[in-house]
Amino acid sequence: MRKMTTITIFIQEISYLVDHGASYTVDEINQHIEKRDLVDWLEKELPFGSELSLDFSLFKEEHRRYLHDEYDSILGGYQGQERRKWGIENNGLNLLISWGTEIIRDIHGRDNMDEWIEK
């Protein structure tokens, strides 16, 4: 699975949770990013088949590692600035969506740098 596919599936699953009223604090999300168990923790919290559930069945170990690496990189640079930089202070799931958008921007920027320079 491509990096873009991995992050967009993750964002879609998190968006579903937000739409259905799920909420975790920013601190709680940050703790799981730091522990590098974010995907596994969410999967245990909201197992597939339950009323409010996630489906990360397509995510192999390398996809989970990729997500952890990317989110940890953003956390390392911006922890404590969530409200100032993204305006998010109440629901850490929204932060995952915003940071996921940043990851997509990074993928797009690296993959298409030559295109942008030529235009």
Steps between C-alpha positions, in 0.01 A plus 500: 500500500632845413570762767221721366252213522610416854452853631173564316345176631612599850347849465174355368472264797572783747248727323237231543571493874468878532177498301357245741596700809821327610740718693838464668704776654795648316723382786371144473564490125846650549584238763417220258700663223797516740452136602476408129185299564244742354359270231498192723344696789222642280436155360463358853285791615264470204526142370363413157146373530406708805240777479765770447794327339807538286623278221879500484511146362686617189783646710798270519786566741684725252187717453457539875868584538471760223204668674679496835816647347311780326281594795795481740699732274224763511451453874872554559490832319166637618398344832338765716417718200188314388266784585718778362599326176186299415234651728433160659470461874199278574510184289829328425336312212466832319870550553567164331299620201685833483840337540399240242435787260853627573637155421315502167644841420846365573446194277365715221780752533774239482339298223426801278781744574630488142153575363470811715847625409432464126175703511 
